[in-house]
Amino acid sequence: MKSASNALATAIAWSAACTCIAAQPPADAPTDARRYVKEGVVVEFEARPAADAAALMEDELAELRFSIREASTGRPMRGLAPGAWLDVAENLRNKDGAEQKSCKDKIALYLKGIVGIRPMADLNSYYVVVLNRDASLSIVDPKVSMVGRTSTLARVPLAGAGADLARSGDDRRIFVSMPAAGRVAAIEADTFKVAANVRAGPGATRLALQPDGRYLWVGNNAPAGERGSVTVIDADALKPLATIPVGRGHHEIALSSDSRWAFVSNRNDGTVTVIDVRTLAAVREIAVGGQPIALAYSALSRLLYVAEAQSGVLYAIHPDDFSTQARIALAPGLGPARFTPDGRWLLVLNTADDKVHVIDPSSNRVVHDIAVPGQPYQLAFTRAFAYVRSLGSERVSMINLASLGSGKQPTVQSFAAGARPPKAAGELAIADSIAPAAGDAGVLVVNPADNTTYFYMEGMNAAASNYQTQGAAARAVIVVDRSLREIEPGVYAARVRMPAAGKFDVAFSLDSPRMLHCFATQAAVNPRRAAARDGAQLEYLVESRRVDAGADVPIRFRIADATGREPRTGLADVRVMVVLAPGRRRGEVTASEVGDGVYEARAAFTEPGAYYVYVASATLRKGFGELPFLTLQAVDGKLAERDRR
């Protein structure tokens, strides 16, 4: 969020024209075409394949990198918030005697958050992923608004109702457990499409990703009285590797910071199963009695903490010899337990006693017992605050982490997230209803009782905005961050899947010094995709890539054989699909032959925005996406007419 707001200020404040140069220049271009210098700051752009490939290719991941340093010393400039966008190249090179405006103007439109006016990839954005009560996810772009409301970009259907959410460390994938289906949905975060429904086990519920990102662990809750299991999934290959029997009851999962050990609680057996990650085999069962309700591992003390709900005791267990290092008496009714992001404090909720216990893992002593009314039951963190959600209150409590410590008085504030308490919704999800927003200075809070997700920015007295998922009942939330990250000193990067073969603009923005500059890159034809297009050639016959918004526009194209010489005539089943990016609205029409292998369809471009045009034919055995697609920009009629002239 920080990078987006800074980029917005830069684009609006700066009215100078943008000079655009290619990142992969022709032979007569300057040798420093990837380098831009202004007011003592050097920006170097690079687009590289994210995988082992010789060049950027369509439908493959690319890493876009910006190295920012001082021109005089070469010192990396750290802690900046640059902005960047990738879009189809269009009229970016200056013409003699003509002012260059396309790059700057397009960015200004993106930053205004107008529905339909979106780049192909916004490297300053984050998306809100809402888990619904039915078998679906709602994807929301909080920057895009219509009549004051944020816009739902897409709906992702699932094979079953979801229970828990997790995401990969690089935000490439979202995982959703589906208990009734006994599977885990893996969703690609760049397309919001289900990549696989991976087999887990009956009652697949709790999810936990290893710190090293290699394995996804799934707790399978068996029917009452039966032993459960955990399934281990290769998070990259999306294949199940092992299903390991454990005990009875619901399972919570914790992993050691070195991904060496996995710990699985068995609530109805009063035990914790220890699993060797190297061999994927259970090696020990630790008896704690009662109901082990929460697990948390400390990277600092290298101890496993087990919260037992019935007795109210917190156990600290050493994973090397499985001995109990401390037995911390709290109070019956314990619930979730989590460490602060820096690992300094362990916070344990006590739902029955309306308290948050704060533990110092260096001494295993209770530092604070903080009163939080309304039955606290969920806990989330930003760098500065702990957020506590209560069953019986519409308010979210905020504990200032800087106020914790021996001899200090904890500072607690709260804000309203709706008008009704969560328990008014009835059955609640096991997944978190609070998630930190991108930029780590705010949170998204789902109130399932009023089907609304609220955004709260730290420092405000109330929620800054809210939105509803139309046609669905919101239960939980997670955030996918698409923004540039500082991966090494002064180097800011993001990954993006190249949407097509061809040339692309890469616009860059920085607030200090004020900088708005357009680089470019290109993606080669992917042989894998090209093979799928063999057997027919498709050529679009369009005069301009801009069309009138709100109009029915004829789309004409030529279909030929694989050689491109012989027209394919007489095709009666040619269909055209038009999709408003990024997949929010689509429509299909039938194309008619109007010439020798030339076909035409009239499609509606109902609102401004970027559109994808796809062609399919059963006779050619080509579905949508298997032939080349076309990108069009629906704009105000005057702009489109100017292009045609």
C-alpha positions as CSV (number, residue, x, y, z in Angstrom):
1,M,0.0,0.0,0.0
2,K,2.9,2.3,0.7
3,S,4.3,1.9,-2.8
4,A,0.9,2.5,-4.4
5,S,0.3,5.7,-2.5
6,N,3.7,7.0,-3.2
7,A,3.4,6.2,-6.9
8,L,0.0,7.9,-7.0
9,A,1.4,11.1,-5.5
10,T,4.3,11.1,-8.0
11,A,2.1,10.5,-11.1
12,I,-0.4,13.2,-10.1
13,A,2.1,15.8,-9.1
14,W,4.5,15.4,-11.9
15,S,3.2,16.7,-15.2
16,A,6.4,16.5,-17.3
17,A,6.2,14.2,-20.4
18,C,7.6,10.6,-20.1
19,T,10.5,9.6,-22.3
20,C,10.3,6.0,-23.2
21,I,13.2,3.7,-24.2
22,A,13.4,0.0,-24.9
23,A,14.9,-2.4,-22.4
24,Q,15.9,-4.6,-25.4
25,P,16.8,-1.9,-28.0
26,P,17.5,-2.1,-31.7
27,A,21.1,-1.9,-32.9
28,D,21.1,1.8,-33.2
29,A,19.7,2.5,-29.7
30,P,22.0,3.9,-27.0
31,T,24.0,1.3,-25.1
32,D,22.5,2.5,-21.7
33,A,18.9,2.0,-22.8
34,R,18.2,0.0,-19.6
35,R,19.6,2.8,-17.4
36,Y,17.9,6.0,-16.4
37,V,19.6,8.8,-14.4
38,K,17.9,11.8,-12.7
39,E,19.0,14.1,-9.9
40,G,21.8,11.8,-8.8
41,V,19.8,8.6,-8.8
42,V,20.5,5.7,-11.2
43,V,17.7,3.2,-12.0
44,E,18.7,0.1,-14.0
45,F,16.0,-2.1,-15.3
46,E,16.2,-5.8,-16.1
47,A,13.6,-8.4,-17.1
48,R,14.8,-12.0,-16.7
49,P,13.2,-15.4,-16.9
50,A,12.2,-16.6,-13.4
51,A,12.9,-20.2,-14.5
52,D,15.8,-21.8,-16.4
53,A,15.1,-20.4,-19.8
54,A,17.2,-18.5,-22.3
55,A,14.6,-15.7,-22.8
56,L,11.3,-14.3,-21.7
57,M,8.5,-16.3,-23.1
58,E,4.7,-16.0,-23.1
59,D,2.9,-17.9,-20.3
60,E,6.1,-18.2,-18.3
61,L,7.1,-16.4,-15.1
62,A,9.4,-13.4,-15.5
63,E,11.2,-11.4,-12.8
64,L,11.2,-7.6,-13.3
65,R,14.1,-6.0,-11.4
66,F,14.9,-2.3,-10.7
67,S,18.3,-1.6,-9.2
68,I,18.4,1.9,-7.6
69,R,21.6,3.5,-6.4
70,E,23.3,6.8,-5.9
71,A,25.0,7.9,-9.1
72,S,28.1,9.5,-7.4
73,T,28.9,6.6,-5.0
74,G,27.1,3.6,-6.4
75,R,25.6,3.1,-2.9
76,P,22.3,1.1,-3.0
77,M,19.3,3.1,-2.0
78,R,17.4,1.0,0.6
79,G,13.9,1.2,2.0
80,L,12.3,2.9,-1.0
81,A,8.8,2.3,-2.3
82,P,9.0,2.3,-6.1
83,G,6.0,1.6,-8.3
84,A,5.8,-0.3,-11.6
85,W,3.2,-1.4,-14.2
86,L,3.4,-3.8,-17.2
87,D,1.1,-3.4,-20.1
88,V,0.9,-4.0,-23.8
89,A,3.2,-1.6,-25.8
90,E,1.2,1.1,-27.5
91,N,2.5,4.3,-29.1
92,L,5.3,4.9,-26.5
93,R,8.1,6.1,-28.8
94,N,8.3,9.9,-29.3
95,K,7.6,11.2,-32.8
96,D,9.3,14.2,-34.2
97,G,7.6,17.3,-33.0
98,A,5.0,15.4,-31.0
99,E,4.6,15.3,-27.2
100,Q,4.9,11.9,-25.6
101,K,1.9,11.3,-23.2
102,S,0.8,7.7,-23.5
103,C,2.9,6.2,-20.7
104,K,2.1,8.9,-18.2
105,D,-1.6,9.1,-19.1
106,K,-2.1,5.3,-18.8
107,I,-0.4,5.3,-15.4
108,A,-2.6,8.1,-14.2
109,L,-5.7,6.1,-15.3
110,Y,-4.5,3.0,-13.4
111,L,-3.9,5.0,-10.3
112,K,-7.4,6.5,-10.3
113,G,-8.8,3.1,-9.7
114,I,-11.5,3.3,-12.4
115,V,-13.3,0.1,-13.0
116,G,-12.0,-1.6,-16.2
117,I,-9.0,0.6,-16.6
118,R,-6.3,-1.8,-15.4
119,P,-2.8,-2.7,-16.7
120,M,-2.0,-6.3,-17.6
121,A,0.1,-6.5,-14.4
122,D,0.1,-4.0,-11.5
123,L,3.3,-4.4,-9.5
124,N,2.1,-2.1,-6.8
125,S,-1.1,-3.9,-5.9
126,Y,-2.4,-6.5,-3.5
127,Y,-5.5,-8.6,-3.8
128,V,-7.9,-9.5,-1.0
129,V,-8.9,-13.2,-1.2
130,V,-12.2,-13.9,0.7
131,L,-13.2,-17.4,1.6
132,N,-16.9,-17.8,1.3
133,R,-19.3,-20.1,3.1
134,D,-20.2,-21.8,-0.2
135,A,-17.5,-23.6,-2.4
136,S,-15.9,-20.4,-3.7
137,L,-13.4,-17.6,-3.2
138,S,-14.0,-14.0,-4.0
139,I,-11.0,-12.0,-5.4
140,V,-11.2,-8.3,-4.7
141,D,-8.9,-5.5,-5.9
142,P,-9.3,-2.8,-3.2
143,K,-7.9,-0.1,-5.5
144,V,-10.6,-0.4,-8.1
145,S,-13.9,1.2,-7.2
146,M,-17.3,1.8,-8.6
147,V,-19.7,4.3,-7.0
148,G,-17.6,4.2,-3.9
149,R,-17.5,0.4,-3.6
150,T,-14.5,-1.8,-4.2
151,S,-14.7,-4.2,-7.1
152,T,-14.8,-8.0,-7.0
153,L,-12.5,-9.1,-9.8
154,A,-13.2,-12.8,-10.0
155,R,-15.0,-15.7,-8.3
156,V,-13.0,-18.9,-8.0
157,P,-15.2,-22.0,-7.8
158,L,-13.9,-24.8,-5.5
159,A,-14.5,-28.6,-5.4
160,G,-15.9,-28.2,-2.0
161,A,-16.5,-25.6,0.8
162,G,-13.2,-24.3,2.2
163,A,-12.0,-24.6,5.8
164,D,-8.5,-23.1,6.0
165,L,-6.3,-20.8,3.9
166,A,-2.5,-20.7,3.4
167,R,-0.2,-19.1,0.8
168,S,3.3,-19.7,-0.4
169,G,6.1,-17.5,0.9
170,D,6.5,-15.8,-2.5
171,D,2.7,-15.3,-2.9
172,R,2.6,-17.4,-6.0
173,R,0.0,-19.8,-4.8
174,I,-3.0,-19.9,-2.4
175,F,-4.0,-23.2,-0.8
176,V,-7.5,-24.0,0.4
177,S,-8.4,-27.1,2.4
178,M,-11.8,-28.7,1.5
179,P,-12.9,-31.2,4.3
180,A,-15.8,-32.8,2.4
181,A,-13.8,-33.2,-0.8
182,G,-10.7,-34.5,1.1
183,R,-8.5,-32.3,-1.1
184,V,-6.5,-29.1,-1.1
185,A,-7.1,-26.6,-3.9
186,A,-3.9,-24.9,-5.2
187,I,-4.7,-21.6,-6.9
188,E,-2.2,-19.7,-9.0
189,A,-2.2,-16.2,-7.6
190,D,-1.3,-14.6,-10.9
191,T,-4.3,-15.9,-12.8
192,F,-6.6,-16.9,-9.9
193,K,-7.3,-20.2,-11.5
194,V,-7.2,-23.6,-9.8
195,A,-3.9,-25.3,-10.8
196,A,-4.7,-28.6,-9.0
197,N,-7.0,-30.2,-6.5
198,V,-4.5,-32.3,-4.5
199,R,-5.6,-35.4,-2.8
200,A,-5.2,-35.2,1.0
201,G,-7.5,-37.2,3.3
202,P,-11.1,-37.2,4.5
203,G,-11.7,-34.2,6.7
204,A,-8.7,-32.2,5.3
205,T,-8.9,-29.1,7.5
206,R,-5.8,-27.3,9.0
207,L,-3.0,-26.1,6.7
208,A,0.6,-25.3,7.6
209,L,3.4,-24.5,5.2
210,Q,7.0,-25.3,6.3
211,P,9.3,-22.3,6.9
212,D,11.4,-23.4,3.9
213,G,8.3,-23.6,1.7
214,R,9.0,-27.1,0.6
215,Y,6.0,-29.0,2.1
216,L,2.4,-28.2,2.8
217,W,1.0,-30.1,5.8
218,V,-2.7,-30.9,6.0
219,G,-4.4,-32.0,9.2
220,N,-7.1,-34.6,8.3
221,N,-9.9,-34.7,11.0
222,A,-11.4,-38.2,11.1
223,P,-14.9,-39.0,12.3
224,A,-15.4,-39.1,16.0
225,G,-13.6,-42.0,17.7
226,E,-11.3,-42.7,14.7
227,R,-7.7,-41.9,14.3
228,G,-6.8,-39.0,12.0
229,S,-3.8,-38.3,9.8
230,V,-1.7,-35.6,8.2
231,T,-1.0,-35.5,4.5
232,V,2.3,-34.0,3.3
233,I,2.1,-32.3,-0.1
234,D,5.0,-31.1,-2.3
235,A,4.1,-27.4,-2.5
236,D,5.9,-26.9,-5.8
237,A,4.9,-30.1,-7.7
238,L,1.5,-30.2,-6.1
239,K,1.7,-34.0,-5.4
240,P,0.9,-35.8,-2.1
241,L,4.1,-37.4,-0.7
242,A,2.8,-39.2,2.4
243,T,-0.1,-39.6,4.7
244,I,0.9,-40.2,8.3
245,P,-1.4,-41.7,10.9
246,V,-1.8,-39.6,14.1
247,G,-4.3,-39.5,16.9
248,R,-7.9,-38.6,17.4
249,G,-9.7,-35.3,17.3
250,H,-8.9,-32.0,15.6
251,H,-5.2,-31.4,14.6
252,E,-3.2,-28.2,14.9
253,I,0.2,-28.2,13.2
254,A,3.5,-26.4,14.1
255,L,6.9,-26.7,12.4
256,S,10.4,-26.0,13.8
257,S,12.1,-23.0,12.3
258,D,14.6,-25.2,10.5
259,S,11.8,-27.3,9.0
260,R,13.3,-30.3,10.7
261,W,10.4,-31.3,12.9
262,A,6.6,-31.3,12.5
263,F,4.3,-31.3,15.5
264,V,0.7,-32.4,15.3
265,S,-1.8,-32.1,18.2
266,N,-4.4,-34.8,18.7
267,R,-7.1,-33.0,20.7
268,N,-9.2,-36.0,21.8
269,D,-6.2,-38.1,22.8
270,G,-4.4,-35.4,24.8
271,T,-1.2,-36.0,22.8
272,V,1.2,-34.3,20.3
273,T,2.7,-36.4,17.5
274,V,6.3,-35.6,16.5
275,I,7.2,-36.2,12.9
276,D,10.7,-36.3,11.4
277,V,10.4,-34.2,8.2
278,R,13.4,-35.9,6.6
279,T,11.8,-39.4,6.7
280,L,8.1,-38.3,6.9
281,A,7.6,-40.7,9.8
282,A,6.2,-40.3,13.3
283,V,9.0,-40.7,15.9
284,R,7.3,-39.8,19.2
285,E,4.0,-39.2,20.9
286,I,4.1,-36.7,23.7
287,A,1.3,-37.0,26.3
288,V,0.1,-33.7,27.8
289,G,-3.4,-34.7,28.8
290,G,-6.6,-32.8,28.5
291,Q,-7.1,-31.0,25.2
292,P,-4.0,-29.7,23.5
293,I,-5.7,-26.8,21.6
294,A,-2.8,-24.8,20.2
295,L,0.8,-25.2,19.2
296,A,3.6,-22.6,18.7
297,Y,7.3,-23.0,18.0
298,S,9.9,-20.5,19.2
299,A,12.8,-19.9,16.9
300,L,14.6,-18.0,19.7
301,S,14.2,-20.5,22.6
302,R,13.9,-23.5,20.2
303,L,11.1,-24.9,22.2
304,L,7.6,-26.1,21.3
305,Y,4.8,-24.5,23.3
306,V,1.5,-26.5,23.8
307,A,-1.6,-24.8,25.2
308,E,-3.8,-27.3,27.1
309,A,-7.4,-25.9,27.3
310,Q,-8.9,-27.8,30.2
311,S,-6.2,-27.3,32.9
312,G,-5.0,-23.9,31.5
313,V,-1.4,-25.0,31.4
314,L,1.2,-24.0,28.8
315,Y,3.9,-26.6,28.3
316,A,7.4,-25.7,26.9
317,I,8.9,-28.9,25.3
318,H,12.4,-29.4,23.9
319,P,12.3,-31.1,20.5
320,D,15.7,-32.8,20.9
321,D,14.8,-35.1,23.8
322,F,11.1,-34.2,24.1
323,S,11.5,-33.2,27.7
324,T,9.2,-30.6,29.4
325,Q,11.3,-27.5,30.1
326,A,8.6,-25.4,31.7
327,R,5.0,-25.8,32.9
328,I,3.4,-22.4,32.9
329,A,0.1,-22.2,34.9
330,L,-2.4,-19.8,33.3
331,A,-6.2,-20.5,33.5
332,P,-8.6,-22.9,32.0
333,G,-10.2,-22.0,28.7
334,L,-7.0,-21.4,26.6
335,G,-7.3,-20.9,22.9
336,P,-5.0,-19.9,20.0
337,A,-1.3,-19.1,20.7
338,R,1.0,-17.3,18.4
339,F,4.4,-15.6,18.5
340,T,4.9,-11.9,17.5
341,P,6.6,-11.5,14.1
342,D,10.0,-10.9,15.8
343,G,9.5,-13.9,18.1
344,R,10.0,-11.8,21.2
345,W,6.6,-12.5,22.8
346,L,4.1,-15.4,22.8
347,L,0.5,-14.4,23.1
348,V,-2.1,-16.9,24.3
349,L,-5.8,-16.2,24.1
350,N,-8.0,-17.2,27.0
351,T,-11.5,-17.3,25.5
352,A,-13.2,-18.3,28.8
353,D,-11.4,-15.8,31.0
354,D,-11.5,-12.8,28.5
355,K,-7.7,-12.4,28.7
356,V,-4.6,-12.4,26.5
357,H,-1.6,-13.9,28.3
358,V,1.8,-12.6,27.2
359,I,4.7,-15.0,27.8
360,D,8.5,-14.2,27.6
361,P,10.1,-17.2,25.9
362,S,13.5,-16.3,27.2
363,S,12.4,-16.9,30.8
364,N,9.1,-18.8,30.3
365,R,7.4,-16.3,32.6
366,V,4.0,-14.5,32.3
367,V,4.7,-10.8,31.6
368,H,1.1,-9.6,31.2
369,D,-2.5,-10.7,31.6
370,I,-4.4,-8.3,29.3
371,A,-8.1,-8.0,29.6
372,V,-9.9,-8.3,26.3
373,P,-13.7,-8.6,26.6
374,G,-16.1,-10.6,24.5
375,Q,-14.4,-14.1,24.4
376,P,-11.2,-13.5,22.3
377,Y,-10.8,-16.3,19.8
378,Q,-8.6,-15.2,16.9
379,L,-5.2,-13.4,16.7
380,A,-3.2,-11.7,14.0
381,F,-0.2,-9.4,13.8
382,T,1.4,-6.6,12.0
383,R,4.8,-5.3,12.9
384,A,3.4,-2.8,15.4
385,F,0.2,-4.4,16.7
386,A,-1.5,-7.6,17.8
387,Y,-5.1,-7.7,16.6
388,V,-7.6,-9.8,18.7
389,R,-11.0,-10.7,17.5
390,S,-13.7,-11.6,20.0
391,L,-16.8,-13.9,19.5
392,G,-19.2,-11.6,21.4
393,S,-18.1,-8.2,20.2
394,E,-18.1,-6.3,17.0
395,R,-14.9,-4.5,18.1
396,V,-11.3,-5.6,17.3
397,S,-8.8,-5.0,20.0
398,M,-5.3,-3.8,19.2
399,I,-2.4,-4.4,21.5
400,N,0.6,-2.1,20.9
401,L,3.6,-4.5,20.8
402,A,6.0,-1.7,21.8
403,S,4.2,-1.4,25.1
404,L,4.9,-5.0,26.1
405,G,7.6,-5.8,28.6
406,S,8.4,-6.1,32.3
407,G,7.4,-2.9,34.1
408,K,5.4,-1.6,31.2
409,Q,1.7,-1.0,30.9
410,P,0.3,-2.5,27.7
411,T,-1.6,-0.1,25.5
412,V,-4.9,-1.5,24.2
413,Q,-7.2,0.3,21.6
414,S,-10.1,-1.0,19.6
415,F,-12.2,-0.2,16.5
416,A,-15.5,-1.5,15.2
417,A,-15.6,-3.9,12.3
418,G,-19.3,-3.9,11.7
419,A,-22.3,-3.7,14.0
420,R,-22.8,-7.3,15.0
421,P,-20.5,-9.8,16.8
422,P,-19.0,-12.7,14.8
423,K,-20.9,-15.3,16.8
424,A,-24.2,-13.9,15.4
425,A,-23.2,-15.6,12.1
426,G,-23.5,-19.1,13.6
427,E,-20.9,-21.5,12.4
428,L,-17.5,-19.9,12.0
429,A,-14.5,-20.8,9.8
430,I,-11.3,-22.2,11.3
431,A,-9.4,-19.9,8.9
432,D,-8.4,-16.4,10.1
433,S,-10.9,-13.6,9.7
434,I,-8.1,-11.1,10.2
435,A,-5.2,-10.7,7.8
436,P,-2.5,-8.0,7.6
437,A,-2.7,-5.8,4.6
438,A,0.2,-5.3,2.2
439,G,2.6,-2.7,3.7
440,D,2.0,-4.2,7.2
441,A,0.3,-1.1,8.5
442,G,-3.3,-2.2,8.5
443,V,-5.5,-5.2,8.5
444,L,-8.5,-6.7,6.6
445,V,-11.2,-8.0,8.9
446,V,-14.1,-10.2,7.8
447,N,-17.3,-9.9,9.8
448,P,-19.3,-13.0,8.9
449,A,-22.4,-11.7,10.7
450,D,-22.9,-8.8,8.2
451,N,-21.0,-10.4,5.2
452,T,-18.6,-7.4,5.0
453,T,-14.8,-7.1,4.9
454,Y,-13.4,-4.0,6.6
455,F,-10.0,-2.4,5.9
456,Y,-8.4,-0.7,8.9
457,M,-5.3,1.5,8.6
458,E,-3.2,1.9,11.7
459,G,-3.5,5.4,13.3
460,M,-7.2,5.8,12.3
461,N,-10.2,5.8,14.7
462,A,-12.4,3.7,12.5
463,A,-12.2,1.3,9.5
464,A,-11.2,3.2,6.3
465,S,-13.3,1.3,3.9
466,N,-15.4,-1.8,3.5
467,Y,-16.9,-4.0,0.9
468,Q,-19.3,-6.9,0.5
469,T,-18.9,-10.0,-1.6
470,Q,-22.1,-10.0,-3.6
471,G,-23.9,-13.3,-3.8
472,A,-21.7,-15.0,-1.2
473,A,-21.3,-15.2,2.6
474,A,-17.7,-14.1,3.6
475,R,-16.0,-16.2,6.3
476,A,-12.3,-15.6,6.2
477,V,-9.6,-13.6,4.4
478,I,-6.0,-13.7,3.2
479,V,-4.0,-11.1,1.3
480,V,-1.8,-11.7,-1.8
481,D,0.9,-9.1,-2.3
482,R,1.9,-8.3,-5.9
483,S,4.1,-5.3,-5.1
484,L,7.8,-4.8,-5.6
485,R,9.9,-6.1,-2.8
486,E,13.5,-5.3,-1.9
487,I,15.2,-8.6,-2.5
488,E,18.7,-7.3,-1.9
489,P,20.1,-3.9,-1.0
490,G,18.7,-1.4,-3.5
491,V,17.2,-4.0,-5.7
492,Y,13.4,-4.1,-6.0
493,A,11.7,-7.0,-7.8
494,A,8.4,-8.7,-8.5
495,R,7.4,-11.8,-10.5
496,V,4.8,-11.7,-13.2
497,R,3.6,-14.3,-15.8
498,M,4.0,-12.9,-19.3
499,P,0.5,-12.8,-20.7
500,A,1.4,-13.1,-24.4
501,A,4.2,-12.9,-26.9
502,G,5.1,-9.4,-28.0
503,K,6.3,-6.1,-26.7
504,F,5.3,-4.6,-23.3
505,D,5.7,-1.3,-21.6
506,V,7.2,-1.3,-18.1
507,A,6.5,2.0,-16.4
508,F,8.5,3.0,-13.3
509,S,7.7,5.6,-10.7
510,L,9.6,6.9,-7.7
511,D,8.6,9.7,-5.3
512,S,12.1,11.1,-4.4
513,P,13.4,12.3,-6.8
514,R,10.1,12.5,-8.7
515,M,10.6,10.1,-11.5
516,L,8.2,8.6,-14.1
517,H,10.0,6.6,-16.7
518,C,9.0,4.0,-19.3
519,F,11.2,1.0,-20.1
520,A,10.1,-1.8,-22.3
521,T,10.6,-5.5,-22.7
522,Q,9.3,-8.3,-24.9
523,A,8.3,-11.9,-24.6
524,A,9.1,-14.6,-27.2
525,V,6.6,-17.2,-28.5
526,N,6.5,-20.1,-26.2
527,P,7.1,-23.3,-28.2
528,R,4.7,-25.2,-25.9
529,R,2.0,-22.7,-26.6
530,A,2.9,-22.6,-30.3
531,A,2.6,-26.4,-30.6
532,A,-1.0,-26.1,-29.3
533,R,-1.7,-23.6,-32.1
534,D,-0.4,-25.8,-34.9
535,G,-2.8,-26.8,-37.6
536,A,-4.2,-23.3,-38.2
537,Q,-3.1,-19.7,-38.4
538,L,-5.1,-16.8,-37.2
539,E,-4.5,-13.2,-38.1
540,Y,-6.6,-10.3,-36.7
541,L,-7.6,-7.6,-39.1
542,V,-8.0,-4.5,-36.9
543,E,-7.2,-0.9,-37.7
544,S,-6.7,0.2,-34.2
545,R,-6.2,-1.4,-30.7
546,R,-8.6,1.2,-29.3
547,V,-12.4,0.7,-29.6
548,D,-15.4,2.7,-28.4
549,A,-16.5,1.9,-24.9
550,G,-20.2,1.1,-24.7
551,A,-20.4,0.1,-28.4
552,D,-20.8,-3.1,-30.4
553,V,-17.6,-3.4,-32.4
554,P,-17.0,-5.7,-35.4
555,I,-14.0,-8.0,-34.9
556,R,-12.6,-9.3,-38.1
557,F,-9.9,-12.0,-38.6
558,R,-8.5,-14.4,-41.1
559,I,-8.0,-18.2,-40.6
560,A,-5.6,-20.1,-42.8
561,D,-4.0,-23.5,-42.7
562,A,-0.7,-24.3,-40.9
563,T,1.3,-22.9,-43.8
564,G,-0.6,-19.6,-43.8
565,R,-1.2,-19.8,-47.5
566,E,-4.6,-21.7,-47.8
567,P,-7.6,-20.0,-46.2
568,R,-9.9,-22.2,-44.0
569,T,-13.3,-21.6,-45.5
570,G,-16.7,-22.8,-44.6
571,L,-16.2,-23.0,-40.8
572,A,-19.7,-22.8,-39.2
573,D,-18.6,-23.2,-35.6
574,V,-16.2,-20.3,-35.1
575,R,-16.8,-18.6,-31.7
576,V,-15.4,-15.4,-30.3
577,M,-15.0,-14.7,-26.6
578,V,-14.4,-11.2,-25.2
579,V,-13.1,-11.0,-21.6
580,L,-12.7,-7.8,-19.6
581,A,-9.4,-8.0,-17.8
582,P,-8.6,-9.5,-15.5
583,G,-11.4,-12.0,-16.0
584,R,-14.3,-10.1,-14.4
585,R,-16.7,-10.2,-17.3
586,R,-17.0,-12.3,-20.4
587,G,-19.3,-12.9,-23.4
588,E,-19.4,-15.2,-26.4
589,V,-20.7,-14.6,-29.9
590,T,-20.7,-16.6,-33.2
591,A,-18.6,-15.4,-36.1
592,S,-19.8,-15.5,-39.7
593,E,-17.6,-15.9,-42.8
594,V,-17.6,-12.6,-44.7
595,G,-14.8,-13.4,-47.2
596,D,-12.3,-16.1,-48.3
597,G,-11.4,-17.4,-44.9
598,V,-12.2,-14.1,-43.3
599,Y,-14.7,-14.1,-40.4
600,E,-16.4,-11.4,-38.4
601,A,-18.2,-11.2,-35.1
602,R,-19.8,-8.2,-33.4
603,A,-18.8,-8.0,-29.7
604,A,-20.0,-5.6,-27.0
605,F,-17.4,-3.6,-25.1
606,T,-19.7,-2.5,-22.3
607,E,-17.3,-0.3,-20.3
608,P,-13.8,1.2,-20.5
609,G,-11.0,-1.2,-19.9
610,A,-8.6,-3.7,-21.3
611,Y,-10.2,-6.7,-23.1
612,Y,-8.9,-10.0,-24.4
613,V,-10.4,-11.5,-27.6
614,Y,-10.2,-15.3,-28.1
615,V,-11.3,-17.5,-31.0
616,A,-12.3,-21.1,-30.9
617,S,-13.5,-23.7,-33.4
618,A,-14.6,-27.3,-32.8
619,T,-13.8,-28.1,-36.5
620,L,-10.3,-26.9,-36.0
621,R,-10.1,-28.7,-32.6
622,K,-9.0,-25.4,-31.1
623,G,-10.5,-24.1,-27.9
624,F,-10.3,-20.7,-26.4
625,G,-6.6,-19.9,-25.6
626,E,-5.2,-22.3,-28.2
627,L,-5.1,-19.8,-31.0
628,P,-3.4,-16.3,-30.8
629,F,-5.5,-13.8,-28.8
630,L,-6.0,-10.1,-29.3
631,T,-5.9,-7.3,-26.8
632,L,-8.1,-4.2,-27.2
633,Q,-8.5,-1.1,-25.1
634,A,-12.1,0.3,-24.8
635,V,-11.9,4.0,-24.4
636,D,-13.9,7.2,-24.8
637,G,-15.2,7.4,-28.4
638,K,-13.3,10.6,-29.2
639,L,-10.0,8.8,-28.4
640,A,-10.9,5.8,-30.5
641,E,-11.9,8.1,-33.4
642,R,-8.6,10.0,-33.2
643,D,-6.7,6.7,-33.5
644,R,-8.7,5.7,-36.6
645,R,-7.9,9.0,-38.3
